[in-house]
Amino acid sequence: MPHRPYIVGNWKMNGSRAMLAEARAIDRAAGRYPDVQVALAPPFTLIGALREAITAMGVGGQDCHAQAKGAHTGDVSGAMLIDAGADFVILGHSERRKDHGESDELVRSKAEAALAAGLTIIVCVGETLDQRDAGDAVAIVSSQIDGSLPVGEVANEAAAAGKIAVAYEPVWAIGTGRVAAVEDVVAMHAAISERLTGIYGDAADKVRILYGGSVNAGNASELLAAPGVSGALVGGASLTSDAFLPIIAAAGTGEA
Ligand code: PEP
């Protein structure tokens, strides 16, 4: 694996201050696996408290607005995430694309705003089951890459600095217990990588491509060892340290 593995937990709309104990346990594990980059994206409400509770892992948001500030009730900007203690943001998750009608164009504008604010970004792409069954998975994901990834000078510099990641998350594998076949993951990551080279040139090598979709203790080793897989975006199995720690352990050698 050319990159330091990047294991990111997405707590979605779950979590309260009571769950900070789980986050502390995950953080202690992150400290024992310095060869793995571990991060958690809690709900906005917990970002500040999480930042104060941990020392070894990254803290991120699950979305941000494309504008830096203004009359956008209920939204937060990239600068606000940084102010709260975040260092990265997940953008274009399929749940946001579906629940909030987020288009590739909107995801791209959020991505460019987040980079301008100084955040690392994880841009999510992935096909639905109908699209895969129709044989369109690579075409759909390629067009999401072309439309959602940030472009321009700031983006090129961010790519070269390793501040852009892509998460390939087949929609049908998210929260369902169904995992994509490793050969399909490898093929899709290769297709994404080729597309990224078209956008960022040589700097595309620095863009990490994570797999997401029902990653757990039982399948993490095989997925993380697959060529072109630089890490995992993990939903359900990141909510408890018991479920998340084996995934971190599968990604690294650790000291423990
Ligand atoms: C996700 O939310 O990005 C995700 C991959 O969820 P899960 O691991 O629960 O499938």
Boltz pocket constraint, residues with backbone or C-beta under 6 A from the ligand:
constraints:
  - pocket:
      binder: B
      contacts: [[A, 10], [A, 12], [A, 169], [A, 173], [A, 174], [A, 175], [A, 176], [A, 177], [A, 212], [A, 213], [A, 214], [A, 215], [A, 233], [A, 234], [A, 235], [A, 236], [A, 237]]
      max_distance: 6.0
